[in-house]
């Protein structure tokens, strides 16, 4: 796939119905983990997002900076256009940042906008 972006998902972007609604296809990915983040849940108010996911509460992660904190998930290779589609799917509680994964790879990940890691 030309000009791909790496996207790490620990939540609803791993669900086939969400992938079909957001990307128009089912994604294949590789297991990895996000280090230095803790996971909780956030209530989703956007009816279109709830309809796509079938869930009123979605996982969300916040930066802790603690190496012992890890969140398991999947890394997907997607196009720049698909990344924009993911941006549209995610609600305002999330902010897209670049993060280093346990494997050493870097990927985009949606984190709690209130607790995003420092830039750099």
N, C-alpha and C positions, 0 to 999 in steps of 0.2 A: 504494500500500500504506500503510495508516494506521500511524502510530507506528513508523516504520522506524528501524533502527539500521544504521550503516555498519560493515562488517567487512572488513578487509584481510587477504587470504590470500596467502601466498607458497609454500604447501605443499599438503598433501593435501586441504584443504578446497576446492581448485580441481578435484579429481577427481570426475567424475560419480558413480561408485559410492559415494564418501564422502558427497556431497551427498544422494543418494537415501536412504542409510541414516541420515543425521543430520537432514535437513530434510524428507524425504519428497517432494522435488522437485529439479529441476535449476535452478541459479541462473544468472542472467546478470549480468555485471558489466563494469566498465571498468578498463582497464589504469592502473596508477599505480605509485609506488615509495615505499618506506619509507626515509627519510633518517636517517643517523646510527646505522645498525645494520649488523652484519656477520653473514653466514650460515654455518652449519656443519650437521652432522648429529647426531642423537641416536638411540640405540637404543631402540626401543619394546618394552616387556615385556608390556603389556596385550594378551592374545590377542584380545579383541573389537575393539580398535583395529587390530591387525595384520590381522585378517580383513576389516574394512571397507576398509582402504587397500590391502591386498595387499603391504604393505612393512614390513620390520622396522626400517628406519631412516627417520626423517622429518627434513625440514629444520627448523632452529631458528635464531632470530636472537638476538643479544645486543647491548645498547646499547653503542655506542662513543663517541657524541657527536661524531664526526668527519663534517662535512658531505659529504666526498668518498665516504663509505661509503653505498652504496645497495643495496636489495634490491627487485627487480622483483616485481610480483604483480598481484592483481586486487582491486578494491573491489566488494563485494556489498551490496545493500540487503536486509536481513532483518528479521523481526519480533523483538520482545523474547523471545517463546517460542523462536524459532529460535536466538537468541543463547544462551539457557539450554541448548538442545540441544548447541550447539557447546562450551559449557563442560563438559558431560558427556563429550563426545567427547575433548577434550584431556586428556592425562595430566598428572600432577603436575609434570613438568619445565617445563610452560608456565604462564605467568601472563598473564591478559588485562589490557592497559593501553590507555589512549587515547593515540594518537600522531598527530602532524601528518605528512601525506604530502607528496610532492613537489608535487602539484597545489595544496597549501594547505588541502585538506580535512582534517578529523579523522576518524579511524576507530578502532574497536577492533582490536587485533592481539594475537596470542598470542606472547609472547617468552620467552626463557630466564629462568625465575624467579630464577636466581642472578645474572643480569646485567640486571635490569629498569632502565629509566630512572628518575631521581629523580622523585618526585611533583611535580605542578605543571605 
